[in-house]
């Protein structure tokens, strides 16, 4: 929880990821988001099915129909930044629709986010990956490595997966899961012992994917206007 608060406060950005139902509206006192966590014990899909290197490579996972869906996963680079900003803007718009207090967009949100996302791509303590189908970026994920506060002892460094989204809700079981698996594999090699992912309260496709990947709810935030 502390890491999620510190991440949001330090950047001044709103936590906006995933897909949602525009027909639903949250009361102002309903949960705004969920923080999910999982201790890293092994990659969530077989090591032979996922590979990420300094160049482009393929990560694969079976969908619910048993079909193998290849999505290209590679480290995010500056040319990927415009697509990452566009995906983030789309999710901010969607999240604001069901929780307009917590997720109210700033007029210049995309401009303000650009240097932050660029810094994530360039930092050594952040794993930033994009998922591509052909030449199109269909999702991305970033994981910031942190040391836990002194009052907690998870057993080692932990990673906050905050900026993590895909282009459409139906990509969460495939591209989203593949991104998460690739992030987890890289984090594990860096000695990270647990991952923490942020998810909107009504972002059911993303919540289902995170749950199937072994993450459990650790905290909820409640919001009310004053």
LUMBA-849305 format. One record per residue (C-alpha): x, y, z; residue in one letter; residue number from 1. Coordinates in steps of 0.2 Angstrom, whole numbers, plus 5000, padded with zeros to 4 digits. Layout:
LUMBA-849305
    u    v    w resn resi
    X    Y    Z    a  NUM
...
***
This chain:
LUMBA-849305
    u    v    w resn resi
 5000 5000 5000    x    1
 5014 5012 5005    x    2
 5022 5009 4988    x    3
 5007 5012 4978    x    4
 5004 5029 4987    x    5
 5022 5034 4985    x    6
 5022 5030 4967    x    7
 5006 5040 4963    x    8
 5011 5055 4974    x    9
 5029 5056 4967    x   10
 5023 5057 4949    x   11
 5006 5066 4951    x   12
 4998 5054 4939    x   13
 4982 5045 4941    x   14
 4982 5026 4941    x   15
 4973 5022 4925    x   16
 4974 5005 4918    x   17
 4963 4992 4909    x   18
 4945 4991 4902    x   19
 4928 4994 4910    x   20
 4910 4995 4907    x   21
 4905 5013 4902    x   22
 4887 5009 4907    x   23
 4891 5007 4926    x   24
 4895 5021 4938    x   25
 4903 5020 4955    x   26
 4896 5030 4970    x   27
 4909 5041 4976    x   28
 4912 5030 4992    x   29
 4915 5014 4982    x   30
 4932 5006 4981    x   31
 4943 5016 4968    x   32
 4956 5002 4965    x   33
 4963 4986 4971    x   34
 4981 4982 4975    x   35
 4985 4964 4971    x   36
 5001 4955 4976    x   37
 5010 4939 4973    x   38
 5026 4932 4980    x   39
 5037 4927 4965    x   40
 5041 4909 4966    x   41
 5042 4904 4947    x   42
 5037 4912 4930    x   43
 5018 4910 4928    x   44
 5020 4900 4912    x   45
 5034 4887 4907    x   46
 5051 4895 4904    x   47
 5052 4887 4887    x   48
 5036 4897 4882    x   49
 5043 4914 4887    x   50
 5059 4923 4882    x   51
 5063 4941 4883    x   52
 5080 4948 4878    x   53
 5088 4964 4874    x   54
 5081 4962 4856    x   55
 5064 4956 4850    x   56
 5058 4939 4855    x   57
 5041 4929 4857    x   58
 5031 4926 4872    x   59
 5017 4913 4870    x   60
 5003 4907 4881    x   61
 4987 4897 4877    x   62
 4970 4906 4878    x   63
 4954 4898 4885    x   64
 4951 4889 4869    x   65
 4967 4881 4869    x   66
 4974 4891 4855    x   67
 4992 4897 4855    x   68
 4993 4916 4853    x   69
 5010 4923 4849    x   70
 5013 4941 4854    x   71
 5030 4949 4852    x   72
 5037 4956 4868    x   73
 5052 4967 4869    x   74
 5060 4980 4880    x   75
 5051 4997 4878    x   76
 5061 5010 4868    x   77
 5058 5029 4865    x   78
 5050 5025 4848    x   79
 5037 5016 4858    x   80
 5033 5031 4869    x   81
 5019 5039 4858    x   82
 5009 5022 4857    x   83
 5011 5020 4876    x   84
 5005 5037 4879    x   85
 4990 5034 4868    x   86
 4986 5018 4877    x   87
 4987 5027 4894    x   88
 4976 5041 4888    x   89
 4963 5029 4883    x   90
 4963 5020 4900    x   91
 4962 5036 4909    x   92
 4946 5041 4899    x   93
 4938 5024 4903    x   94
 4942 5024 4922    x   95
 4936 5042 4924    x   96
 4919 5036 4917    x   97
 4916 5025 4932    x   98
 4926 5034 4946    x   99
 4926 5053 4941    x  100
 4933 5059 4958    x  101
 4949 5048 4959    x  102
 4952 5047 4941    x  103
 4947 5064 4935    x  104
 4959 5068 4921    x  105
 4970 5084 4921    x  106
 4968 5094 4905    x  107
 4986 5091 4900    x  108
 4988 5073 4907    x  109
 4996 5066 4891    x  110
 5009 5080 4891    x  111
 5012 5078 4909    x  112
 5014 5060 4908    x  113
 5027 5060 4894    x  114
 5043 5064 4904    x  115
 5037 5051 4917    x  116
 5035 5037 4905    x  117
 5051 5041 4896    x  118
 5060 5041 4913    x  119
 5053 5023 4916    x  120
 5060 5017 4899    x  121
 5077 5024 4903    x  122
 5079 5020 4921    x  123
 5089 5004 4926    x  124
 5078 5000 4941    x  125
 5062 4998 4930    x  126
 5058 4984 4919    x  127
 5048 4992 4904    x  128
 5040 4980 4891    x  129
 5029 4982 4876    x  130
 5018 4969 4867    x  131
 5016 4970 4848    x  132
 5006 4962 4835    x  133
 5015 4965 4819    x  134
 5020 4983 4820    x  135
 5006 4989 4832    x  136
 5009 4991 4851    x  137
 4994 4982 4859    x  138
 5000 4984 4877    x  139
 5014 4988 4889    x  140
 5019 4986 4907    x  141
 5031 4994 4918    x  142
 5038 4987 4935    x  143
 5047 4998 4947    x  144
 5059 4989 4959    x  145
 5057 4996 4977    x  146
 5064 4992 4994    x  147
 5050 4989 5006    x  148
 5047 5001 5021    x  149
 5056 4996 5037    x  150
 5040 4991 5045    x  151
 5038 4977 5033    x  152
 5049 4962 5028    x  153
 5044 4953 5012    x  154
 5061 4945 5011    x  155
 5069 4956 4998    x  156
 5065 4969 4985    x  157
 5047 4971 4978    x  158
 5041 4978 4961    x  159
 5026 4989 4958    x  160
 5017 4985 4942    x  161
 5007 5001 4940    x  162
 5007 5007 4922    x  163
 5001 4991 4914    x  164
 4987 4991 4900    x  165
 4982 4983 4884    x  166
 4972 4990 4869    x  167
 4956 4981 4872    x  168
 4948 4971 4886    x  169
 4949 4954 4876    x  170
 4968 4955 4876    x  171
 4970 4953 4895    x  172
 4970 4934 4894    x  173
 4983 4934 4880    x  174
 4994 4949 4878    x  175
 4991 4955 4896    x  176
 4996 4938 4903    x  177
 5011 4937 4892    x  178
 5017 4954 4898    x  179
 5014 4950 4916    x  180
 5024 4933 4914    x  181
 5038 4942 4905    x  182
 5039 4956 4918    x  183
 5039 4943 4932    x  184
 5053 4933 4923    x  185
 5064 4948 4922    x  186
 5060 4953 4940    x  187
 5064 4936 4946    x  188
 5081 4937 4938    x  189
 5085 4953 4947    x  190
 5081 4946 4964    x  191
 5063 4953 4966    x  192
 5053 4942 4978    x  193
 5036 4949 4976    x  194
 5025 4959 4963    x  195
 5012 4972 4967    x  196
 4999 4976 4953    x  197
 4986 4990 4953    x  198
 4969 4987 4946    x  199
 4953 4997 4945    x  200
 4939 4990 4956    x  201
 4928 4986 4941    x  202
 4941 4982 4928    x  203
 4935 4964 4928    x  204
 4945 4957 4913    x  205
 4961 4963 4921    x  206
 4956 4957 4938    x  207
 4952 4940 4931    x  208
 4969 4939 4923    x  209
 4978 4944 4938    x  210
 4969 4932 4949    x  211
 4972 4917 4937    x  212
 4991 4922 4937    x  213
 4991 4919 4956    x  214
 4989 4937 4963    x  215
 4978 4941 4977    x  216
 4969 4956 4984    x  217
 4980 4965 4997    x  218
 4971 4982 4999    x  219
 4957 4993 4993    x  220
 4955 5012 4992    x  221
 4939 5021 4996    x  222
 4935 5038 4989    x  223
 4923 5052 4994    x  224
 4922 5070 4989    x  225
 4923 5083 5003    x  226
***
